[in-house]
Amino acid sequence: MRIRLLLLIALALGSPILAGCGGDDGGNVSGPLPAAPDQIKLTSPAFKAGATVPELYTCDGADVSPPLDWRHVPKLARSLTLVMEDPDAAGGDKSFVHWTMYDIDPKVVGVAEGYLPPKAKEGKNSFGKTGYNGPCPPQGDQPHRYVFAIYALRGPSGLDAGSSPGHVRDKIAKLALARGTLQATYARAPGQ
């Protein structure tokens, strides 16, 4: 009986770790990112498009959000929303959400490493936590793709801090004027 209890506790504690980016479907979202004209230029001083996300910004490093820069935000924008998703983790047409940040002032032109702009809010991710959790694919998987997207919205999101990924996506779909995307990859070596 005691061994069975210890085994159940170990499995319960270990399951989020074993799940990696796969997690459960509670915070995963269906379908591709919301569509909008690709007119915003999104870049990072930490990595180039198509490159590997540096370990510092992953679960194998400090797990701090990376620096991002953007330009060509439409003049009609009233707020910005940032999302980061892994379309390879959940399988099928689902994506694992690593980060949402919304109600960013449209005059802001980027975020520094680990920085939350004044008055901006962060939502829950697919790990069930509020804020950023970086790439953490299962060990030995092929490299996963990580898509960062910045959206210009025609109004504030109206969302509370800690909103679900699905609610954030719904607001983007209703209010998006334009977007910009940046894709990178990350893989964890076996035993890492």
C-alpha positions in Angstrom: 0.0 0.0 0.0 2.8 2.4 1.0 4.8 1.7 -2.2 1.6 2.2 -4.3 1.0 5.6 -2.6 4.7 6.7 -3.2 4.4 5.6 -6.8 1.2 7.6 -7.3 2.8 10.7 -5.8 6.0 10.3 -7.9 3.8 10.0 -11.1 1.7 13.0 -10.1 4.8 15.1 -9.4 6.7 13.9 -12.5 3.9 14.1 -15.0 4.3 17.9 -15.8 8.0 17.3 -16.3 7.5 14.2 -18.5 5.0 16.0 -20.6 7.4 18.7 -21.7 5.8 20.9 -24.3 3.2 18.2 -24.8 1.2 19.0 -21.7 -2.5 18.3 -21.6 -4.9 20.0 -23.9 -6.1 22.5 -21.3 -4.1 25.4 -22.6 -3.5 24.2 -26.2 -5.2 26.0 -29.0 -6.5 24.7 -32.3 -5.6 25.9 -35.8 -2.9 28.2 -37.1 -2.2 31.7 -35.6 -5.0 34.2 -36.4 -4.6 35.7 -39.9 -3.7 39.4 -40.5 -1.7 41.2 -43.1 2.0 40.5 -42.6 3.2 44.1 -42.4 5.1 44.3 -39.1 8.8 43.4 -39.1 9.5 41.2 -36.0 13.2 40.4 -35.1 15.3 39.5 -32.1 18.8 40.7 -31.2 19.3 37.2 -29.6 18.7 35.0 -32.6 17.9 35.2 -36.3 14.8 33.8 -38.1 15.2 30.1 -38.6 18.0 29.8 -36.0 18.1 28.0 -32.7 16.6 29.7 -29.7 19.6 30.3 -27.3 19.5 28.0 -24.2 19.2 31.0 -21.9 15.5 31.4 -23.0 14.6 27.7 -22.6 13.8 25.4 -19.7 17.5 24.2 -19.9 18.7 27.8 -19.1 17.3 30.7 -17.1 13.8 30.4 -18.9 13.7 34.2 -19.3 11.8 35.8 -22.2 13.9 36.8 -25.1 14.4 40.4 -26.4 12.2 41.3 -29.3 12.0 44.3 -31.6 9.3 45.3 -34.1 8.7 48.1 -36.6 6.1 49.2 -39.2 3.1 49.1 -36.7 0.1 50.6 -38.4 -0.8 54.1 -37.3 -4.4 52.9 -36.5 -3.1 50.4 -33.9 -4.5 51.0 -30.4 -2.7 48.1 -28.7 -0.3 45.3 -29.4 -0.5 41.6 -28.5 2.4 39.2 -28.5 2.2 35.4 -28.7 4.7 32.5 -28.8 3.5 29.1 -29.8 5.0 25.6 -30.6 2.9 24.1 -33.4 4.9 20.8 -33.1 4.1 19.9 -29.5 0.5 19.1 -29.2 0.0 17.1 -32.4 -2.7 17.4 -35.0 -3.9 21.0 -35.6 -3.1 22.1 -32.0 -0.4 24.4 -30.8 1.2 24.6 -27.4 1.2 28.3 -26.2 4.4 29.4 -24.3 3.6 33.1 -23.9 0.9 35.7 -24.4 1.3 39.4 -23.6 -1.4 42.0 -24.5 -2.4 45.6 -24.1 1.1 46.7 -25.0 1.2 50.4 -25.9 1.5 50.7 -29.7 4.3 53.2 -29.2 6.4 50.5 -27.7 8.9 49.2 -30.3 10.2 46.1 -28.5 10.8 44.3 -25.2 14.1 43.7 -23.5 15.0 40.3 -22.1 12.6 39.4 -19.3 10.8 42.7 -19.6 7.1 43.5 -19.3 6.2 47.0 -20.6 4.1 49.3 -18.3 0.4 48.5 -18.3 0.9 45.3 -20.4 -0.6 42.1 -19.2 0.5 38.5 -19.5 -1.9 35.6 -20.0 -1.8 31.9 -19.0 0.3 29.6 -21.1 -0.3 25.9 -21.9 1.8 25.0 -18.8 -1.1 26.6 -16.8 1.2 29.4 -15.6 0.9 33.1 -16.2 3.8 34.7 -18.2 6.6 33.2 -20.2 7.8 29.6 -20.2 10.4 28.9 -22.9 11.0 26.0 -25.2 11.1 22.7 -23.4 10.4 19.9 -26.0 10.8 16.3 -24.9 14.4 15.1 -24.9 15.4 13.4 -28.1 12.5 15.0 -30.2 13.4 16.5 -33.5 13.7 20.3 -33.2 10.4 22.0 -32.5 9.4 25.2 -34.2 8.7 28.2 -32.0 6.6 31.0 -33.6 6.6 34.5 -32.1 3.9 36.8 -33.5 3.2 40.4 -32.7 -0.3 41.7 -33.6 -1.5 45.3 -34.0 -5.0 45.6 -32.7 -7.7 48.3 -33.5 -8.5 48.5 -29.7 -7.5 47.3 -26.3 -8.0 43.6 -25.7 -10.3 44.1 -22.7 -8.8 41.0 -21.2 -7.7 40.5 -17.6 -4.2 39.4 -16.7 -4.0 35.6 -16.7 -6.5 35.1 -19.5 -6.4 31.8 -21.3 -4.6 31.3 -24.7 -8.0 30.7 -26.4 -9.4 34.0 -25.1 -6.3 35.9 -26.3 -6.5 34.3 -29.7 -10.2 35.2 -30.0 -9.5 38.9 -29.3 -6.7 38.8 -31.8 -9.0 37.3 -34.5 -11.6 40.1 -33.8 -9.3 43.1 -33.6 -6.2 42.4 -35.7 -5.0 45.0 -38.2 -1.6 43.6 -39.0 1.0 41.1 -37.7 4.6 40.1 -37.9 6.1 36.7 -37.2 9.5 35.3 -36.3 10.2 31.5 -36.2 13.1 29.7 -34.5 13.7 26.1 -33.4 14.9 24.3 -30.3 15.7 20.6 -29.5 16.9 19.0 -26.2 19.6 16.4 -26.4 18.8 13.0 -24.7 19.8 13.2 -21.0 19.6 17.0 -20.9 
